[in-house]
Amino acid sequence: MVPGAGLSLAAALDFGTLPSQIVNGVLNGAIYALIALGYTMVYGVLRLINFAHGEVYMLGAYTALFVSWAYGFRPDVPPDQLPESSLATLLVMMLASMAVCATVGVLIERFAYRPMRNQARISSLITAIGVSLLLQYGGGLFLPQNPPPTMNERVNPYRQTLELTLVGAPQQLSEVVEAARREFQAAERTFEERLKSEKDQFNLSPEGQRLRDAKFEAERRLRDAESKLNSAQVTVRVGAGRLAILVASLLLMFLLRQLVLFTPTGRAMRAVSQDFDSAALMGVNVDRIVTITFVIGSALAGAGAMMTATFLGTSITPYYGVLPGVKAFVAAVLGGIGNIPGAVLGGLLMGVAETLVIWAGYSQFADAVAFVVLIVVLLFRPGGLLGSSAVEKV
Amino acid sequence: MALRVRIASILAGLAGCWLLDVLCRGMLRESEQRLVVLAGLYVTLAVSLNLINGIAGQFSIGHAAFYQIGAYTAGYLAFFYYGRLPLQGVPWLIAMLFLGMGTAALAGLVVGLPSLRLRGDYLAIVTLGFGEIIRIVVQAIDLTAPTGEQVGGALGMNVEPRIRIVGLVWLFALTCIAVTRNLCKSSHGLALLSIREDEIASAAMGVQVPKMKVAAFMIGSAFAGGAGVLLAHSESFISPSMFPMDLSFIVLTMVVLGGSGSITGAVIAALTLFYVPEYLRGLKAPDGTALTATGASLVGWIVAVVAAVVVVRWLAFRFRGTARQRAMGYLATAVGLLVVGRALGWILSSVPALQQAEYEVQKLRMVIFAGSLIVIMLVRPEGVLGRHEFSWDWLARVLRRQRAREAAG
């Protein structure tokens, strides 16, 4: 690390890339939002911080990896023999991840949390920590981790980068760039033709050297013009895969909203989260609702894990879920824990804040910014952004 | 009477620490002495967190932060000032101890203030966040010494000189226990307990809730900071990775497992949870190689433990019978666990796939740790000791009852 780098102001902020960064932040935030939904739903019905949620996410990433291996994207297959990937492959991977995560979530609830339901809340919290450690270290025993596997990038059929120009550059500038490009291409062509007639390619004749210098000069002019154009116009560059994440996340969140607001199950869920005991008295099958909550929350985490593993290409370890889990939990608290739109808002905010800190040059503090934002927000709104800080009744 | 008991306790504590120091120096290797020191530090951490968490009822899960603040206070000061001040050796360590406690208490004030506005889980996440912020900031900051050397940062730093005094560490732990215990017995302690039970009611009774909460935070974090100073000088090396979130969780686990609010419980749980993984780490097969367990015996034990948990839970929560019958039930379950575990392992060893899979016990130790955490919480949710405390009165009562029984029988 450069001495004092942590404290010096970043040299220059490139405001031309700011819109790109914000869009990327929103896309990162979509994943946090997906995980945060699981935290917030479980907290809503059980008043329990499900510390094992991050580990469910980790298992989802491994499931997606194993499914991709089953499709033939194994690391030992040479690149030219890899099969073609398609939307169907991705869909199968996602469904498998969601199914495995949902199963794991339900098992955890049934065997670790349900027996603790009538006990002090701190005891169930310790159980949750225990489950989380068990899955981490147990995963370390049985899952492949050395070297940490990564999803083959060919699994992702959307590898291209999308570009969107928000504010166009002045006409003159683009004409200058076009002219410079034509000049450069002409110079390059002449130089290459000359090169064919040269005897020794590494020891050019004076005429060849002149042409080569001319080519370099033209190239430099082109780069100059291009950078001028880039700073004059505002474009957003986004990986298509990230956009797919956003679309899929929004779709899942929309489905969840419809389920919670417009189905009998959703109504029962809201009732349980308002008052556990009264809901039971009114004939709601509370155990069933809790199970469904775990199914949905864990499945969303599974979908998020599959998408990050596939589109962002980070390597997968048994500790894959720790940091995203903590950050997503912070996002849930930020939005007001127990509040579903709050979790989405908190996740998106968290993603943007983090990306902006990296953009400003303080990447070593990126993991801390989540907590700083949280503490500042909680000092002013103790119930989170959208949560109501209920007055305690005596 | 009371004064005499108190003086006797203080003398016994001092003598005990001195004896421990002499024994450790005489009988243990360097590496074993280090374990005794670490055990003392864990006891301090658990008891001080118990003050915040168990006694005052403020849900804090960022205790590692105060530990780290103490350690880095000592580290930086030793780097820049050791040798330039007339303080050397043990006096230096003691001065550092007080300074570390001071800085950590200041940090405790900073964290304690939000606790005035936040409750329960919100407070928990703020303390967790504070811990992470401290760790990340320490990781990101490099100071440059006048000599041009880099200090701190992600790679850690050396703390010169190394001062490892087992007796002093345990004296500090005992001080922490004594302060917490005396606080509990005083009117301030009662105020803290009343805040834990019902904040609004205790405010109505005239308890100064904000002041007491912040005081609990400051005292608890001061002791954690002191432990950090002792760690830095005893290990002679500190790095941010020594203070992860998991450390906070493990200390919290010690508090809850021992029985939230019970000092005795915190001490016992801290010692057990510290030594069990260390014991498993040191396990060797008779021929000196690393001890391994086959998949068959693992599966057998897991099934047996799960079954035992079910039976014990039934005995503890559903069983309608005399206490004697229940105790017999526990005994039978323990015997059954051993028999069934062995038998299942033997039966399953006929499955070749399970028999061939081998796992080193060393790698299993954290899995065993996490598993036993869940099991203990399932069979005894209020912690091993509940809210009971060890006291001389209690011991005297037990002995008297024993003697009475012998006289009668």
Interface residues (C-beta under 8 A of the other chain):
Chain A: M1 P3 G4 A5 G6 L7 Y43 R47 I49 A112 P115 M116 Q119 A120 I122 S123 S124 L125 I126 T127 I129 G130 V131 S132 L133 L134 Q136 Y137 G138 G140 L141 V322 V326 F329 V330 V333 I337 Q364 F365 D367 A368 A370 F371 V372 L374 I375 L378 L379 P382 G383 G384 E392 V394
Chain B: N53 F59 P114 R117 L118 R119 D121 Y122 A124 I125 V126 L128 G129 F130 E132 I133 I136 V137 Q139 A140 I141 D142 T144 Q150 G153 A154 I200 A201 M245 D246 F249 L252 T253 V256 L257 S260 R313 Y359 K363 L364 M366 V367 F369 A370 G371 L373 I374 M377 L378 P381 E382 G383
